Amino acid sequence: MRADCHMHMILDGVDWRQAIARHRAGPDEKWIRRILERYRDLGFTYLRDGGDRWNAGKRARELSDEYGIVYRTPLAPLCKAGHYGSFIGKKYENFREFAKLVGQARAEGADFIKIMISGLMDFDRCGQLTEAGLPPEEIRELIHIAHEEGFSVMAHANGARTVEAAAAAGVDSVEHGAYLDEDALAAMKESHVVWCPTLSTVGNLRGKGRFDEDVVRGILETAWANVERFASMGGILAPGSDAGAWAVPHGSLTEYELLAQILGTGAEDILRRGIRTIRERF
């Protein structure tokens, strides 16, 4: 049975502003049921949401049993004010405010905590991010606070040093993980971090005409090389499409296809291990 270990119920893969507007007055249950039905019909039995502050993911969790799906959500992701993530998450200025949001997440029934600790890939320049990651000591304290409250931690993290710092701090899963190096991969392996490389966010851009094809190809090939290295090290990989991101529709199977292209005949066993680990932790 299939799993998508990183998706966003609130987004639609087309226009994030209009998608969020659909739920501003309250979760659009008709939309949510349609998406859950799509996943069910494709054989998905586990979904892990990346979160939103309008409770679309929370409502999806409440409905998911009807569709035979185990659904997990952090409720809203948490992001530092002035940094990436405010369009969808809750902002904090300092550790005290972060701890308060973690406490609120517990009171409201979050399944885990998601932190936003870096920018995005710059699709106009291969090898570049839209902003650097948070300082390592700050990443360490965020993860510590969440763990102290009994939560597993999912981290939106790109860049080698950011991912290395998160792994050293014991983060439970890394999402995206663009532009890693041997030290970052080794840190994830040693700390038993699950990596969801979300290859669909890059692979699905090919042929769309939105970005330079050479840049898109370069980003994807870099990601593929790191996935291959991580798998050869015995690292834990899980399929997460980032469904809802631009050009990544809900129920897309491209994440499995893109991972299989690089993992080869061992893909099924590797991904089964990753899904099992995600389900145990989240």
N, C-alpha and C positions, 0 to 999 in steps of 0.2 A: 504494500500500500504506500501511497506517496505522501510526502510532507513538503511544505514550504516553510522553512525555518526563519524567513524574513520577508514579511509582506506588510502592506498598509491598507487596511480596509477603507480608510477615508479617501484614498487617492484613486484615480481612475486610469492612469497611464496616458492621459491626453493633456489635461490642463489642471494643474494643482490648485489654482485659485478657484476655479469653478467647482472643482471636486470638493474642496473644503466648504464652499458656500452651500453646497447641497445639505450639509449637516449642521450649519451654524445655529439654526433654530431648534436643533435636536436631531439625534441620529435618524437618518432616513431608513426606516425599517424595510421598505420595499426594495431599495437598493441593496441593503445588506443581505436580505434573504436571497435575492437574485445571485449575488456573488457566492454566498455559501452553497447554493444549489449547484452553481457551476463547478466549484471545487469538488463537491460530493460526486457529481456525475463523472468527473475525471479520475476519481479514485483517491482523492486526498483525504487523509484521516487525521492529520495534525497540521495546525497552522500556528505560527508564532508571529504576532503583530509587532511592528516597530513603534506603535503608539500614536496617539493624537490627544489633544486637549478638549475635544468636543464629544468624546465618549462613543465614537463610532465603533472602535474596537471593543469597548466594554459591552455595548449592545450585541455585537457579534458573538462575544463569548456567551452571553445569556441565551442566545438562540442556537448556538452551535450543536448542542446535544440533539436537537431535532434532525440534524443532518448527519449524525454519526461522526462528528468532527470534534477532536480535542483542540480547544482554542486557548491560547495563552497571550496575555497582554500586559505591558507595563503601565497601562493607562496612558499618561502623557510622558514622553521622553523629557529628560531634564538637561537644560543647556545653560551655559554661562552667558549672562547678559553681554551683548555686543559681539557674540560669536555665533557660528552657524547653528541653526536649529530652532530659532525663535518662531519661524513661520508655522511650526507644528507642535512645539513643546512648551514647557513651562520654564521660565527664566529664574536664575538665582544670581545674586551678586557676590556672595561669600559662602564659606563653609556652614555658617550658622543657618543661612537661608536654605542651603542645599539640604541640610539635616532636617529642617522643618518640612520641606517638600517630600523627603523620604518618609517621614512620619505620616504625612497626609496620604501618601500612596498606600501605606500599610492600612490606615483607617478606611480607605476607599476600596480596598481589596485588590491591589495590584498583585500580579503573579511574580514579577521581578522588577528590577530597576534598569532603565536604559539611560546611558549617559552619552552625550555628544561631546567628543574631545578633540575633534579636528575639523578641517574644512572638507571640501569635495575635490574630486579630480577636476582639473581645468581641461575641458575637452577641446580647447583651442591650442593647448601646449602640452605635448606628451612629457610626462615626468614632473609636472607642476601641480601643486594643489592651490585651491582658492585662498587658503590661509593655513598657517602652521598650527600644530597641535598645542594643547595646553602644556605647561611645564610638568616634567615627570613627578615632582613632589606633589603637585596639585592633583594629578591623576591618581597617585597613590592614596591620597587622603579621601578623594571621592569614593573610590572603590572600598576603602576601609569602612567608611561611614555606612555604606549600603550593606556590606557584609555583616557589620555589627548588628544591624537590624534584621538579620536573617535572610536577606535577599540574595539571589544570584544576580550577576551584573552582565548586561549586554552592552557593548561599547561600539558606537559608530566611531571608527578610528582608521585614519589613513596616514601613511608616512611611516618609515622604518622606526624612527626614534619614539614616536607616539605609541605605536603598537608594542614595541619592546618594553616601554615603561608600563603599559597596561598589563602585559603578560607578567612582568616581574611583580606587579601588585596583586596578581591572582585573579584577574578578570576571567569570567566564565566563558564568554564568547566575544569574538572580534568580528565586526561586520564591515565588509568592503575590503579593507586592508590593502589599498593600492600602494605600490612602490616600496615593497619590502626588500630587505637584504638578508644575508645569511644569519646575522645576529638576531634580527627580529623573528625570523622563522624558527631559529633554534630556541629562542625564549618562549615562543608559543608551544613548541614541542615539549620543552622541559616542564612547563607549567600546565600541560594538558588542556590548553585552551582549544575550544572548538572555533574553527575559522569558517565563516560563511562568506566566500569571496564575491557573491552577487555578480557573477559574470554577465548576466543578462542586461545589466544597466549599461554595459559597453557593447556586448555582442549584438544587441538588438538595435544599436544605432547604425550598424552597417547598412549602406544603401538608402538611408533615409534622407540624405542631402542636408541635414541640419548642421553637421560638422564636417570638417575636412576628413576625407576617408583615410588618408595616410596617418593622421593623428589617431583616429579611432582604432585603426589596425595596430598601431604601435602600442597603444594602451592595452589592448586585448592580448597581444602577444607577450607583453611584460607580465600581465596577470597570469596567463597560462603557464609561463615559465616558472613563476613562483608557486603556483598550485602543484605543478609537477615535482618541484623540489621538495615541497612540504610533504606531499604524499610519499615520496621516496624516503623521507626521514621517519615515516610512521606517524605523522601528524594527523589530527582529527579534523576532517572536512565534512561540512553539512551543506545540503542544497537550500539556498535562500535566494529567491529571484529579485527581491525588492519590488514585488508586484505593486503596481500603482505609480511607480516612477515612470518618467516619460518613455514611451515605447515598450513598456513592460505591462501587458494586460494581466488581469487576474486569471489564474488558471493556466498561465503560460508554462509550457514544458521545456522552454529553451534552456533553463538552468541545468536540467538533467542532461540535455544534449551537449551543451558547451562543456560541462564537466566530463562527460563521457569521451569527448574528443581528445582530451588530454590524459585522462586516467585510464583509458583503454578498457581491456577486459576485466580489470579489477574494480571498475567504477561501482558496480552494484554493491559489492562487499564493503568498500570504503565508505560509501554514502550511508549504507545501512548502519554502520558503526557510528557515524556522525549523528544521524537522526536519533538513534538510541541514546546517545550521550546527551543530546539536547533535551530529549524528553525526560531524562532522569534529573537534569539540573533545573529545568524551567517548567 
